[in-house]
Structure formats: C-alpha cells, structure tokens
Amino acid sequence: MRVMKLTKNRPAPGTSRRAAKLPALLVAFAAAFNGSLAEAAVAAGTPKTIQVCHGYGCKFHSSLVLTASDGARFRSIMSAGAGSPEAERAALSRAVRYYEERTFAATGFRDLPKTQIGKPERGQMDCIDESTNTRALLLYLAERGLLRHHKVEHNVSRGFFLDKRYPHFTAVISDPAGVEWVVDSWYKPMGGAPDIMPLGQWKLRGQYDSEPLN
C-alpha cells in the first residue's frame, strides 16, 4: 500500500508568496471597508450635542442637540453631493443653511449679517462665533461619513489692520487635490448661503477702504 505524503499548500509555479496572499488581503480590505460604512451609518443617526457660540468671541454658549431626525436630514442633503467635490460643496451650502436654522432653536435669536458694531449681544455672532460654529458642523458631518470629497481643516484668518483689513476668521475644508476652500457664513443673516470659495481668493478680500467690514 502506498503511503500518501502530505505537503503544505504552495503557490503555483511562477507565483510569488505575496501574490498568493492578495485574495486574503482583498477580503480583509472589503470587510474593513464595509465595516467602516456600517459604523458611519450608525453614527449618522446618533444624537450629538453641539455648543453654539454667540455674543462675539464665543462669549455665550447654548446647547444644540442634533437628533436622529437631524442626522437623516443631513444625510439626505449631503447625498446629493456624493458625485464630485463640486457637487459636495453645493450640498454643503445647503447643510450650513439648515444647520443655522437649527441654531436658532438653541440661541432664540436670529443673527444679523456681518458684525453689528456695539455692545456684544446674546444671539448675535461675529466671525469667531460663525467660524467656530461652522467648523463644528463640518466635524459633525465628517464624523458621520457625510463628507466624501473634503477634509476639515483648522480655521484661518486674514487681516491685521496695518494691511487695511479687519481681522476675519473662517472655517476651511480641502478637496482631494489639496485645494483649500473657505466656508464663510459671516456675510449673510442666519440661514443664508455661506461664501464657499478658494482660500487664496478669500485671502484677497476685506479691504475696509472700499467697504467697512467686508
């Protein structure tokens, strides 16, 4: 009787061990990818409390609870921008408008455009308040996998009086090509469409010899 000799599975001739491992690696990658999508879907419906800044320089804070219903609304808004960075920025404009309407429920005040010169008032927002609140929204969307084509960056500023510009802050995102875009809601009243433009273009604005606080 012939005794069969057991041998270890080996790659086919001409096939490297690394190539032989590729199917297993692809399966693992697919599992991780599907898992991350599932986690994002769950997170999108998870309520979150955001501290809304107002009163100039974040002097006041009011709690805004974004509910599962809000999460579904944001998913619906941002899904329209899934096709490209350009489409996502258009969708993001709508998301900011919806978010600002929701902040009204937290502050009880409807913010006017730009900065109203005078004593800081509860509910009114300067560029520090606006940029802080907008970045909070951007992080909320990113945490839930709703920003497919952009990454949230740190807020930036322009102007320091000596260059004939008032200091001004804005939230920033970057696209897959590394181009940075501002999301600046300071110019419009609460619920208005934010300015979304390349950071380099935004940096050139703000000369107060032509228009105060522009």
HELIX and SHEET records of a PDB file:
HELIX    1   1 ARG A   17  ALA A   44  1                                  28    
HELIX    2   2 ALA A   68  SER A   79  1                                  12    
HELIX    3   3 PRO A   85  THR A  107  1                                  23    
HELIX    4   4 CYS A  127  GLU A  143  1                                  17    
HELIX    5   5 LEU A  199  LYS A  203  1                                   5    
SHEET    1   A 2 LYS A  48  HIS A  54  0                                        
SHEET    2   A 2 PHE A  60  LEU A  66 -1                                        
SHEET    1   B 3 LYS A 151  VAL A 152  0                                        
SHEET    2   B 3 HIS A 168  SER A 174 -1                                        
SHEET    3   B 3 VAL A 156  ARG A 158 -1                                        
SHEET    1   C 4 LYS A 151  VAL A 152  0                                        
SHEET    2   C 4 HIS A 168  SER A 174 -1                                        
SHEET    3   C 4 GLU A 180  ASP A 184 -1                                        
SHEET    4   C 4 ASP A 195  PRO A 198 -1                                        
END                                                                             
